[in-house]
C-alpha cells in the first residue's frame, strides 16, 4: 500500500513550495516478528467504518487494528472533548436554573 502525501513548507529563502512525497508502507506485522501480514487469517485484521477524524472523509476499509490505533485514538480524543463540552454546557444550564430557583424562594419569604 502506498500513499501520496502533500506537504507545504518554507524553503530556506522563504519561498513556500508544495512537495509530494510517496510513502511506501511495508505490510509487516509487529506482533509476528515483522513477518508479512497474514491479512484475513489474523484476528487483528478488522474492518473500520466511519469518518476520518482529520479529513472528514468516509472510511470503509480493512486493516490491522494495531496500525489503526493512532487514528482511533484521535477519534476517541475528539469524542471525549465533545462529551466534556456537552457536560460543561449542561452544568452551566443547571447552575442558571438553580440560581433562578433560589431567587424565587427568596422572593416568597
N, C-alpha and C positions, 0 to 999 in steps of 0.2 A: 504494500500500500504506500503510495507516495502522495504527498500533499504539497501544494504550492502556496506559500505564504508571501504576502506582500508587506513590506516594511517601509516606512518613511523615516528618513534620518537626515541629519545635517552633516555635510561633509566638512572638512577642516576649513574650507574657505567660506563657510556659512551658507552655501547653496543647498537647498533641500532637494533630495533625489529619491525617487521611488525605486526600490530594489526588490526583485522577485527572487526568492530562494526556494529551491526544490529540496524538500526534506524527505529523505528515504527512511522510513521507519521499518526496522527489522522486526520480523514476526517471530520473536523468540520468547519463550516462556520463562519468567523469573522464578516460578515455582518449581520448574523441572530442569534446573541447572542450565537454563538458557538454550535448551534444545528447541527445534522448530515447534510451533504451536500445533496442538492436536485438533484445533477447531471444535467441531461438534462432539468429539469424543471426550472433551473436558467439561467438567461440571461448572467451571468458572466462565465458560463461553456462553454469554447470555444476550438476549435481545433488549435493547434500550429504546424506548419510545418517549417522546416528549418534545420540549422546546429547548434549544441550546441556550444556556443562561447568559452567554456573552453576545451572541449574534441574533437571537430571537428566531432563528430558522427551525423548522420542524426536523426532528431526528427520528429515524426508524432504521436502526442498523444493529447487526450482531457484532460483538466484540468481546474482548477479555475484560472481565469485571475489574481486575487489578489495574488494567490500563485505563479504564473509565473512571477510576476513583477521583482523580483531580476534577473532572467535570461534575461528578456527583457531589463532591464536597463544595464546589462553588454554588451549585443549586441549593444544597442544604443550608449554606450560609445565607443565601438570598431569602429563602423561605423563613429562616429564623429571624432575620431583620424585619421582614414584613409582619411576622407574628408579634414581635416586640412593639412595633409601631401601632398595631391594632390594639394591643393590650394597653399601651400608654394612652391612646385616644379614648378607650373605654373608661380608664381610670379618671381621666380629666372630666368626662361627662358625669361620672358618678360623684366626683367632688363638687361639681356645679349643682347637681340635684340635691346633694346633702346640704350644701350651703343654703340653697333656697328653702329646703325643708326646715332648717334651723331658724331661718329668718321668720318663716310663717309661725313657728312655735313661739318665738319671742313676741310676735305681734299679738298672739292670742292672750298672752299673760297680761 
